[in-house]
């Protein structure tokens, strides 16, 4: 995957964990 995809996944993971 591209660097942007990994960054996006990390961001989504943080938001999901925040829930």
C-alpha positions, 0 to 999 in steps of 0.5 A: 500500500502507499504511504497515504493509505497507511496513514489513513488506516492509522487515522481511522484506527485511532478514531475507531479506538476513540469510540 
